Amino acid sequence: MAEVRIDVEGAVAILTVSRPEKLNALDIDMLKALSAVCDTVEADARIRVAILTGDGKAFSAGGDIKAWSGMTANEFGHAWVRFGHRVFERLATLRVPLIAAINGHALGGGLELAGVADIRIAERQVKIGLPETSLGMVPGWSGTQRLVHRFGAQVVRRMVLGGEMFSAEEAQSLGVVDAVVDTGTVLDAAKSYAERVAQRGPAALEVAKLMIAVANGEDDGSAVEALGSILIAKTADLKEGVAAFGEKRPAVFKGEW
């Protein structure tokens, strides 16, 4: 979809939100496109790591005010906030590590979008913040939830309650971004990091990502179920159970892994 481009270079998928004339402000079509590229990444076994970046001068200026300001309260809560939650959760739980290459300002929903990534690299000129309360609203795409888990409650308080906006260097010192690079170089830096990640065992990366999410309190138990299901899928007992079902006979389980 035109709103989000996907380019696959070897084992690396580059996902680019592309609405530069609006500073990559997110609307419903962009959310749908982000969900669609998640399908592509999940289905392509060649992909071992993904990079998320913005087209033009901004990473993302957040949710497009024109896209939601005319909605009813019910539409805003369901078609906008809850749908955005589902899309961002898909990005956060991709089977592959995700790197945010923050090429420009990441504000409001744009920072929440960067927050779904496992690693964040920002260019030096970038500004980061959660300005929603200046509009009389609150962060709605996990700014007060996932970002608290990942950045710490006090950092989020400073952005949401105090309206503080951080430079890239300040964000790095607070743990909001992992590295700061010169203007115009973030995609190359992200590709270099992605190549390092792609050299590691893909199964180990997927399992480790799930385990870290559980330890960080970001997961509601679905990761545990996924890990358990992957483990059971490899057991001799499951093969015996499926064979017995097909042959209409009692299964003979041996407890073999």
C-alpha positions as CSV (number, residue, x, y, z in Angstrom):
1,M,0.0,0.0,0.0
2,A,1.3,3.4,-0.9
3,E,1.1,4.8,2.6
4,V,3.7,2.3,3.9
5,R,6.4,1.0,1.6
6,I,8.2,-2.3,2.2
7,D,11.6,-3.0,0.7
8,V,13.4,-6.3,1.3
9,E,17.1,-6.3,1.1
10,G,18.4,-9.8,1.9
11,A,17.3,-10.7,5.4
12,V,16.2,-7.1,6.2
13,A,12.8,-5.5,5.6
14,I,12.6,-1.7,5.5
15,L,9.2,-0.4,6.4
16,T,8.7,3.3,5.4
17,V,5.7,5.3,6.5
18,S,5.2,7.6,3.5
19,R,3.0,10.6,3.8
20,P,5.8,13.3,3.7
21,E,3.5,16.2,2.8
22,K,1.8,15.6,6.2
23,L,5.0,14.8,8.1
24,N,3.9,11.2,8.1
25,A,1.0,12.0,10.3
26,L,-1.0,8.7,10.8
27,D,-4.5,8.3,9.4
28,I,-6.7,5.2,9.1
29,D,-5.2,4.2,5.7
30,M,-1.7,4.3,7.1
31,L,-2.8,2.2,10.1
32,K,-4.3,-0.3,7.7
33,A,-1.1,-0.3,5.6
34,L,1.0,-0.9,8.7
35,S,-1.1,-3.9,9.5
36,A,-0.7,-5.2,6.0
37,V,3.1,-5.0,6.1
38,C,3.0,-6.9,9.3
39,D,1.3,-9.7,7.4
40,T,4.1,-9.6,4.8
41,V,6.9,-9.7,7.3
42,E,5.4,-12.5,9.2
43,A,4.8,-14.6,6.1
44,D,8.3,-14.1,4.6
45,A,10.8,-16.6,6.1
46,R,13.7,-14.7,4.5
47,I,13.1,-11.7,6.7
48,R,15.1,-11.9,10.0
49,V,15.0,-8.2,11.1
50,A,12.9,-5.2,10.1
51,I,13.6,-1.4,10.1
52,L,10.8,1.2,10.6
53,T,11.5,4.7,9.3
54,G,9.8,7.8,7.9
55,D,9.7,9.3,4.4
56,G,11.0,12.9,4.2
57,K,11.8,15.2,7.1
58,A,9.8,13.5,9.9
59,F,9.6,10.1,11.4
60,S,6.0,10.8,12.3
61,A,4.2,13.9,13.6
62,G,1.6,11.5,15.3
63,G,-2.1,11.0,14.6
64,D,-3.5,13.3,11.9
65,I,-5.9,15.6,13.7
66,K,-8.1,15.9,10.6
67,A,-8.4,12.1,10.6
68,W,-10.0,11.9,14.0
69,S,-11.3,15.4,15.0
70,G,-14.7,14.9,13.2
71,M,-15.3,11.5,14.8
72,T,-18.0,10.8,17.4
73,A,-16.8,9.7,20.8
74,N,-17.7,6.1,19.9
75,E,-15.9,6.2,16.6
76,F,-12.9,7.8,18.2
77,G,-12.7,5.2,20.9
78,H,-13.2,2.2,18.6
79,A,-12.3,3.0,15.0
80,W,-9.3,5.2,16.0
81,V,-7.9,4.4,19.4
82,R,-8.6,0.6,19.7
83,F,-7.8,0.0,16.0
84,G,-4.5,1.8,16.5
85,H,-3.8,-0.3,19.6
86,R,-4.2,-3.5,17.6
87,V,-1.9,-2.3,14.8
88,F,0.8,-1.1,17.2
89,E,0.6,-4.3,19.2
90,R,1.1,-6.3,15.9
91,L,4.3,-4.2,15.3
92,A,5.5,-4.6,18.9
93,T,5.1,-8.4,18.7
94,L,6.5,-9.1,15.2
95,R,8.3,-12.4,15.2
96,V,11.5,-10.5,14.1
97,P,13.4,-7.8,15.9
98,L,12.3,-4.3,14.9
99,I,14.6,-1.3,14.7
100,A,13.2,2.3,14.5
101,A,15.4,4.5,12.4
102,I,14.1,7.9,13.6
103,N,15.0,10.3,10.8
104,G,13.0,13.2,12.1
105,H,10.7,14.4,14.8
106,A,8.7,11.7,16.6
107,L,5.8,13.3,18.4
108,G,2.6,11.9,20.1
109,G,1.5,8.9,18.1
110,G,4.9,9.1,16.2
111,L,6.8,8.4,19.4
112,E,4.3,5.7,20.3
113,L,5.1,4.2,16.9
114,A,8.8,4.4,17.5
115,G,8.1,2.8,20.9
116,V,7.0,-0.5,19.4
117,A,10.5,-1.1,18.2
118,D,13.1,-3.2,20.0
119,I,15.9,-0.8,19.2
120,R,15.7,3.0,18.5
121,I,18.3,5.0,16.6
122,A,17.8,8.7,16.2
123,E,19.3,11.5,14.2
124,R,20.9,14.4,16.1
125,Q,18.3,17.0,15.1
126,V,15.3,14.9,16.2
127,K,12.8,16.1,18.8
128,I,10.8,13.6,20.8
129,G,7.7,14.2,22.9
130,L,4.1,13.4,23.8
131,P,2.2,16.7,23.4
132,E,-1.4,15.3,23.5
133,T,-2.4,17.1,26.7
134,S,-1.8,20.5,25.0
135,L,-4.8,19.5,22.8
136,G,-6.9,18.4,25.8
137,M,-6.4,14.7,25.1
138,V,-4.2,11.9,26.3
139,P,-1.8,9.5,24.5
140,G,-4.0,6.8,23.1
141,W,-1.7,4.2,21.4
142,S,0.1,2.9,24.5
143,G,1.9,6.1,25.4
144,T,1.0,5.7,29.0
145,Q,1.3,1.9,28.9
146,R,4.0,0.4,26.7
147,L,6.2,3.5,26.9
148,V,6.1,3.4,30.7
149,H,7.3,-0.2,30.6
150,R,10.0,0.7,28.1
151,F,11.1,4.2,29.2
152,G,10.0,4.5,32.8
153,A,7.1,6.2,34.4
154,Q,8.9,9.5,35.3
155,V,10.2,10.0,31.7
156,V,6.6,9.6,30.4
157,R,5.3,11.9,33.2
158,R,7.7,14.7,32.1
159,M,6.5,14.4,28.5
160,V,2.8,14.0,29.2
161,L,2.2,16.1,32.3
162,G,5.0,18.7,31.8
163,G,4.9,18.8,28.0
164,E,8.7,18.4,27.9
165,M,10.2,17.8,24.5
166,F,13.6,16.0,24.4
167,S,16.4,16.4,22.0
168,A,17.9,13.2,20.6
169,E,20.8,13.4,23.1
170,E,18.5,14.0,26.0
171,A,16.4,11.0,24.9
172,Q,19.4,8.8,24.7
173,S,20.5,9.8,28.3
174,L,17.0,8.9,29.5
175,G,17.0,5.5,27.7
176,V,14.3,6.6,25.2
177,V,16.7,6.0,22.2
178,D,19.6,3.7,22.1
179,A,22.0,5.6,19.8
180,V,22.3,9.1,18.2
181,V,23.8,9.6,14.8
182,D,24.4,12.5,12.4
183,T,21.6,13.9,10.3
184,G,21.1,11.9,7.1
185,T,22.8,8.8,8.4
186,V,20.2,7.0,10.5
187,L,19.0,4.5,7.8
188,D,22.6,3.4,7.1
189,A,23.2,3.0,10.9
190,A,20.0,1.0,11.2
191,K,21.0,-1.2,8.3
192,S,24.4,-1.8,9.9
193,Y,22.7,-2.8,13.2
194,A,20.2,-5.0,11.3
195,E,23.0,-6.9,9.6
196,R,24.5,-7.7,13.0
197,V,21.1,-8.9,14.3
198,A,20.5,-10.9,11.1
199,Q,23.6,-13.0,11.7
200,R,22.2,-14.4,14.9
201,G,19.9,-17.5,15.2
202,P,16.4,-16.5,14.0
203,A,14.6,-19.0,16.3
204,A,16.7,-17.8,19.3
205,L,15.9,-14.1,18.4
206,E,12.2,-14.8,18.2
207,V,12.1,-16.7,21.5
208,A,14.4,-14.2,23.3
209,K,12.1,-11.3,22.2
210,L,9.1,-13.1,23.7
211,M,10.9,-13.8,26.9
212,I,12.1,-10.2,27.3
213,A,8.6,-8.9,26.8
214,V,7.3,-11.2,29.5
215,A,10.1,-10.2,31.9
216,N,9.3,-6.5,31.2
217,G,5.6,-6.9,32.0
218,E,4.5,-6.1,28.5
219,D,2.8,-9.4,27.8
220,D,-0.5,-10.7,29.1
221,G,0.4,-14.3,28.8
222,S,0.2,-14.8,25.0
223,A,3.9,-15.0,24.8
224,V,4.0,-17.9,27.3
225,E,1.3,-19.7,25.3
226,A,3.2,-19.1,22.1
227,L,6.4,-20.5,23.6
228,G,4.6,-23.5,25.0
229,S,2.9,-24.2,21.7
230,I,6.2,-24.0,19.8
231,L,7.7,-26.5,22.2
232,I,4.8,-28.9,22.2
233,A,4.7,-28.8,18.3
234,K,8.1,-30.4,18.3
235,T,7.2,-33.3,20.6
236,A,6.8,-36.9,19.7
237,D,3.6,-37.0,21.8
238,L,1.9,-34.5,19.6
239,K,2.8,-36.5,16.5
240,E,1.4,-39.6,18.2
241,G,-1.8,-37.8,19.2
242,V,-2.5,-36.5,15.7
243,A,-1.7,-39.9,14.2
244,A,-4.0,-41.6,16.6
245,F,-6.8,-39.2,15.9
246,G,-6.4,-39.8,12.2
247,E,-6.3,-43.6,12.6
248,K,-9.2,-43.5,15.1
249,R,-7.3,-45.4,17.8
250,P,-6.3,-44.5,21.4
251,A,-3.1,-42.5,21.6
252,V,-0.1,-44.1,23.2
253,F,1.8,-41.2,24.8
254,K,5.4,-41.9,25.9
255,G,6.3,-38.4,27.2
256,E,9.0,-38.0,24.6
257,W,10.2,-34.6,23.6
